[in-house]
Amino acid sequence: MSELNYAAMSDAELKQLFRQGQNEDALQVYLDRLNQKPRHVIATADDPDFDEKIEAEIQRRLAMKNPSVMTRESA
């Protein structure tokens, strides 16, 4: 059996491996990649506009996935 080169695989290939084959090595490589990516902080828990910022971010992400989704600002 040949060794798999996880580093050369795309994130989608790694996901497929660990979802279908219960491959823990692929899962670990994928999680390591996620942890290396920068994170965008939307709001902190003590932010007075926490709810509004979270709702706006949810709407933004929904619009990115489905451009036909209308947000409050575009309605």
Stockholm file with secondary structure:
# STOCKHOLM 1.0

chainA/1-75         MSELNYAAMSDAELKQLFRQGQNEDALQVYLDRLNQKPRHVIATADDPDFDEKIEAEIQRRLAMKNPSVMTRESA
#=GR chainA/1-75 SS CCCCCGGGSCHHHHHHHHHHSCCHHHHHHHHHHHHHSCCCCCCCTTCTTHHHHHHHHHHHHHHHHCTTCCCTTTC
#=GC SS_cons        CCCCCGGGSCHHHHHHHHHHSCCHHHHHHHHHHHHHSCCCCCCCTTCTTHHHHHHHHHHHHHHHHCTTCCCTTTC
//
